[in-house]
Amino acid sequence: MNTLKPRQLLSTKINEGVKAAIAAAIEKHRKLGESIAIWQDGKVVILTADRIPPISAEK
């Protein structure tokens, strides 16, 4: 019996959805000229819109 497979598939779909939503939010901030905060080298860093790299199509 393989009872874990449906859960693994669901978690994969959830992870993909979360990643897509984050990418869309970052791209929206970039296009609207809004800054974002990121964690870098143990510190919070504010990136202005012109420093946010465009999201490239991965597929």
N, CA, C and O atoms as CSV, one atom per row, in Angstrom:
chain,resi,resn,atom,element,x,y,z
A,1,MET,N,N,0.821,-1.188,0.000
A,1,MET,CA,C,0.000,0.000,0.000
A,1,MET,C,C,0.870,1.259,0.000
A,1,MET,O,O,1.869,1.349,0.714
A,2,ASN,N,N,0.468,2.200,-0.802
A,2,ASN,CA,C,1.200,3.454,-0.874
A,2,ASN,C,C,0.263,4.588,-0.474
A,2,ASN,O,O,-0.374,5.211,-1.324
A,3,THR,N,N,0.189,4.847,0.822
A,3,THR,CA,C,-0.752,5.853,1.316
A,3,THR,C,C,-0.162,7.261,1.325
A,3,THR,O,O,-0.910,8.225,1.490
A,4,LEU,N,N,1.147,7.414,1.155
A,4,LEU,CA,C,1.762,8.732,1.217
A,4,LEU,C,C,1.760,9.466,-0.126
A,4,LEU,O,O,1.912,10.687,-0.157
A,5,LYS,N,N,1.593,8.760,-1.208
A,5,LYS,CA,C,1.693,9.394,-2.510
A,5,LYS,C,C,0.712,10.544,-2.721
A,5,LYS,O,O,1.147,11.597,-3.187
A,6,PRO,N,N,-0.592,10.421,-2.410
A,6,PRO,CA,C,-1.490,11.563,-2.593
A,6,PRO,C,C,-1.062,12.780,-1.775
A,6,PRO,O,O,-1.176,13.909,-2.254
A,7,ARG,N,N,-0.577,12.577,-0.566
A,7,ARG,CA,C,-0.129,13.689,0.274
A,7,ARG,C,C,1.095,14.350,-0.357
A,7,ARG,O,O,1.197,15.577,-0.373
A,8,GLN,N,N,2.015,13.552,-0.870
A,8,GLN,CA,C,3.196,14.119,-1.498
A,8,GLN,C,C,2.803,14.924,-2.735
A,8,GLN,O,O,3.360,15.994,-2.977
A,9,LEU,N,N,1.873,14.433,-3.498
A,9,LEU,CA,C,1.439,15.158,-4.680
A,9,LEU,C,C,0.762,16.466,-4.289
A,9,LEU,O,O,0.990,17.492,-4.929
A,10,LEU,N,N,-0.057,16.445,-3.259
A,10,LEU,CA,C,-0.717,17.658,-2.799
A,10,LEU,C,C,0.305,18.672,-2.296
A,10,LEU,O,O,0.201,19.858,-2.607
A,11,SER,N,N,1.281,18.224,-1.529
A,11,SER,CA,C,2.285,19.154,-1.017
A,11,SER,C,C,3.118,19.742,-2.153
A,11,SER,O,O,3.524,20.902,-2.088
A,12,THR,N,N,3.370,18.962,-3.173
A,12,THR,CA,C,4.100,19.475,-4.338
A,12,THR,C,C,3.293,20.556,-5.034
A,12,THR,O,O,3.835,21.594,-5.413
A,13,LYS,N,N,2.004,20.317,-5.203
A,13,LYS,CA,C,1.137,21.321,-5.832
A,13,LYS,C,C,1.065,22.588,-4.987
A,13,LYS,O,O,1.080,23.694,-5.527
A,14,ILE,N,N,0.989,22.438,-3.689
A,14,ILE,CA,C,0.936,23.592,-2.793
A,14,ILE,C,C,2.233,24.393,-2.898
A,14,ILE,O,O,2.199,25.618,-3.014
A,15,ASN,N,N,3.364,23.712,-2.859
A,15,ASN,CA,C,4.662,24.394,-2.967
A,15,ASN,C,C,4.774,25.154,-4.292
A,15,ASN,O,O,5.247,26.291,-4.318
A,16,GLU,N,N,4.347,24.537,-5.374
A,16,GLU,CA,C,4.400,25.194,-6.677
A,16,GLU,C,C,3.502,26.429,-6.696
A,16,GLU,O,O,3.876,27.463,-7.250
A,17,GLY,N,N,2.325,26.321,-6.093
A,17,GLY,CA,C,1.406,27.449,-6.031
A,17,GLY,C,C,1.951,28.603,-5.208
A,17,GLY,O,O,1.811,29.766,-5.587
A,18,VAL,N,N,2.571,28.282,-4.084
A,18,VAL,CA,C,3.157,29.313,-3.227
A,18,VAL,C,C,4.299,30.018,-3.959
A,18,VAL,O,O,4.398,31.244,-3.920
A,19,LYS,N,N,5.154,29.253,-4.622
A,19,LYS,CA,C,6.267,29.846,-5.370
A,19,LYS,C,C,5.756,30.755,-6.488
A,19,LYS,O,O,6.308,31.833,-6.711
A,20,ALA,N,N,4.715,30.332,-7.186
A,20,ALA,CA,C,4.144,31.143,-8.267
A,20,ALA,C,C,3.538,32.433,-7.704
A,20,ALA,O,O,3.684,33.499,-8.303
A,21,ALA,N,N,2.865,32.340,-6.565
A,21,ALA,CA,C,2.257,33.521,-5.951
A,21,ALA,C,C,3.327,34.514,-5.494
A,21,ALA,O,O,3.164,35.723,-5.664
A,22,ILE,N,N,4.402,34.018,-4.925
A,22,ILE,CA,C,5.498,34.887,-4.487
A,22,ILE,C,C,6.140,35.568,-5.689
A,22,ILE,O,O,6.403,36.771,-5.659
A,23,ALA,N,N,6.393,34.801,-6.746
A,23,ALA,CA,C,6.985,35.377,-7.955
A,23,ALA,C,C,6.088,36.459,-8.542
A,23,ALA,O,O,6.578,37.501,-8.979
A,24,ALA,N,N,4.779,36.221,-8.555
A,24,ALA,CA,C,3.836,37.206,-9.088
A,24,ALA,C,C,3.827,38.469,-8.229
A,24,ALA,O,O,3.774,39.576,-8.763
A,25,ALA,N,N,3.877,38.318,-6.917
A,25,ALA,CA,C,3.883,39.473,-6.020
A,25,ALA,C,C,5.155,40.299,-6.188
A,25,ALA,O,O,5.106,41.529,-6.207
A,26,ILE,N,N,6.279,39.626,-6.307
A,26,ILE,CA,C,7.547,40.336,-6.512
A,26,ILE,C,C,7.534,41.079,-7.844
A,26,ILE,O,O,7.956,42.233,-7.919
A,27,GLU,N,N,7.054,40.425,-8.881
A,27,GLU,CA,C,6.978,41.066,-10.198
A,27,GLU,C,C,6.036,42.269,-10.164
A,27,GLU,O,O,6.318,43.292,-10.788
A,28,LYS,N,N,4.935,42.156,-9.450
A,28,LYS,CA,C,3.989,43.266,-9.339
A,28,LYS,C,C,4.659,44.459,-8.644
A,28,LYS,O,O,4.502,45.599,-9.079
A,29,HIS,N,N,5.401,44.197,-7.572
A,29,HIS,CA,C,6.116,45.269,-6.884
A,29,HIS,C,C,7.115,45.934,-7.835
A,29,HIS,O,O,7.224,47.160,-7.871
A,30,ARG,N,N,7.836,45.123,-8.598
A,30,ARG,CA,C,8.830,45.660,-9.526
A,30,ARG,C,C,8.162,46.567,-10.553
A,30,ARG,O,O,8.634,47.674,-10.809
A,31,LYS,N,N,7.066,46.099,-11.138
A,31,LYS,CA,C,6.376,46.859,-12.182
A,31,LYS,C,C,5.733,48.137,-11.643
A,31,LYS,O,O,5.667,49.141,-12.352
A,32,LEU,N,N,5.258,48.110,-10.395
A,32,LEU,CA,C,4.614,49.282,-9.803
A,32,LEU,C,C,5.604,50.252,-9.161
A,32,LEU,O,O,5.220,51.320,-8.684
A,33,GLY,N,N,6.877,49.871,-9.156
A,33,GLY,CA,C,7.893,50.744,-8.578
A,33,GLY,C,C,7.945,50.706,-7.066
A,33,GLY,O,O,8.413,51.657,-6.440
A,34,GLU,N,N,7.475,49.627,-6.471
A,34,GLU,CA,C,7.455,49.484,-5.015
A,34,GLU,C,C,8.643,48.667,-4.531
A,34,GLU,O,O,9.077,47.733,-5.205
A,35,SER,N,N,9.161,49.016,-3.377
A,35,SER,CA,C,10.292,48.296,-2.787
A,35,SER,C,C,9.830,46.990,-2.147
A,35,SER,O,O,8.648,46.813,-1.851
A,36,ILE,N,N,10.772,46.085,-1.940
A,36,ILE,CA,C,10.514,44.853,-1.194
A,36,ILE,C,C,11.620,44.670,-0.158
A,36,ILE,O,O,12.722,45.195,-0.316
A,37,ALA,N,N,11.322,43.935,0.883
A,37,ALA,CA,C,12.312,43.605,1.900
A,37,ALA,C,C,12.710,42.148,1.723
A,37,ALA,O,O,11.858,41.277,1.545
A,38,ILE,N,N,14.019,41.890,1.773
A,38,ILE,CA,C,14.535,40.524,1.674
A,38,ILE,C,C,15.506,40.278,2.821
A,38,ILE,O,O,15.969,41.215,3.472
A,39,TRP,N,N,15.804,39.017,3.056
A,39,TRP,CA,C,16.780,38.624,4.059
A,39,TRP,C,C,18.071,38.296,3.316
A,39,TRP,O,O,18.082,37.424,2.448
A,40,GLN,N,N,19.159,38.989,3.652
A,40,GLN,CA,C,20.426,38.775,2.952
A,40,GLN,C,C,21.578,38.893,3.946
A,40,GLN,O,O,21.711,39.905,4.634
A,41,ASP,N,N,22.394,37.871,4.018
A,41,ASP,CA,C,23.565,37.856,4.897
A,41,ASP,C,C,23.207,38.168,6.351
A,41,ASP,O,O,23.931,38.890,7.037
A,42,GLY,N,N,22.086,37.619,6.810
A,42,GLY,CA,C,21.687,37.786,8.198
A,42,GLY,C,C,21.052,39.124,8.526
A,42,GLY,O,O,20.864,39.453,9.697
A,43,LYS,N,N,20.717,39.905,7.490
A,43,LYS,CA,C,20.119,41.227,7.708
A,43,LYS,C,C,18.936,41.421,6.783
A,43,LYS,O,O,18.844,40.799,5.724
A,44,VAL,N,N,18.032,42.296,7.200
A,44,VAL,CA,C,16.934,42.699,6.336
A,44,VAL,C,C,17.468,43.790,5.410
A,44,VAL,O,O,18.059,44.773,5.856
A,45,VAL,N,N,17.243,43.591,4.106
A,45,VAL,CA,C,17.698,44.550,3.103
A,45,VAL,C,C,16.483,44.999,2.300
A,45,VAL,O,O,15.666,44.177,1.886
A,46,ILE,N,N,16.369,46.293,2.085
A,46,ILE,CA,C,15.283,46.838,1.281
A,46,ILE,C,C,15.793,47.008,-0.145
A,46,ILE,O,O,16.787,47.694,-0.384
A,47,LEU,N,N,15.099,46.375,-1.087
A,47,LEU,CA,C,15.438,46.522,-2.497
A,47,LEU,C,C,14.452,47.489,-3.136
A,47,LEU,O,O,13.239,47.288,-3.071
A,48,THR,N,N,14.975,48.525,-3.747
A,48,THR,CA,C,14.107,49.413,-4.507
A,48,THR,C,C,13.690,48.686,-5.781
A,48,THR,O,O,14.332,47.718,-6.189
A,49,ALA,N,N,12.631,49.147,-6.394
A,49,ALA,CA,C,12.080,48.463,-7.565
A,49,ALA,C,C,13.100,48.307,-8.681
A,49,ALA,O,O,13.099,47.293,-9.378
A,50,ASP,N,N,13.965,49.289,-8.860
A,50,ASP,CA,C,14.949,49.192,-9.942
A,50,ASP,C,C,16.038,48.160,-9.662
A,50,ASP,O,O,16.795,47.810,-10.567
A,51,ARG,N,N,16.130,47.667,-8.424
A,51,ARG,CA,C,17.116,46.631,-8.078
A,51,ARG,C,C,16.505,45.240,-8.013
A,51,ARG,O,O,17.224,44.264,-7.801
A,52,ILE,N,N,15.190,45.128,-8.192
A,52,ILE,CA,C,14.531,43.826,-8.189
A,52,ILE,C,C,14.714,43.213,-9.579
A,52,ILE,O,O,14.270,43.784,-10.575
A,53,PRO,N,N,15.369,42.050,-9.648
A,53,PRO,CA,C,15.567,41.440,-10.970
A,53,PRO,C,C,14.254,40.913,-11.540
A,53,PRO,O,O,13.425,40.383,-10.799
A,54,PRO,N,N,14.058,41.053,-12.852
A,54,PRO,CA,C,12.829,40.514,-13.460
A,54,PRO,C,C,12.783,38.997,-13.300
A,54,PRO,O,O,13.811,38.320,-13.337
A,55,ILE,N,N,11.576,38.483,-13.123
A,55,ILE,CA,C,11.384,37.036,-13.033
A,55,ILE,C,C,11.470,36.463,-14.441
A,55,ILE,O,O,10.722,36.866,-15.331
A,56,SER,N,N,12.377,35.530,-14.633
A,56,SER,CA,C,12.495,34.910,-15.951
A,56,SER,C,C,11.604,33.695,-16.040
A,56,SER,O,O,11.367,33.022,-15.037
A,57,ALA,N,N,11.114,33.410,-17.215
A,57,ALA,CA,C,10.270,32.222,-17.421
A,57,ALA,C,C,11.145,30.986,-17.318
A,57,ALA,O,O,12.123,30.841,-18.052
A,58,GLU,N,N,10.785,30.087,-16.394
A,58,GLU,CA,C,11.606,28.900,-16.156
A,58,GLU,C,C,11.204,27.726,-17.019
A,58,GLU,O,O,11.995,26.800,-17.198
A,59,LYS,N,N,9.986,27.736,-17.564
A,59,LYS,CA,C,9.519,26.573,-18.316
A,59,LYS,C,C,9.282,26.928,-19.743
A,59,LYS,O,O,8.884,26.073,-20.535
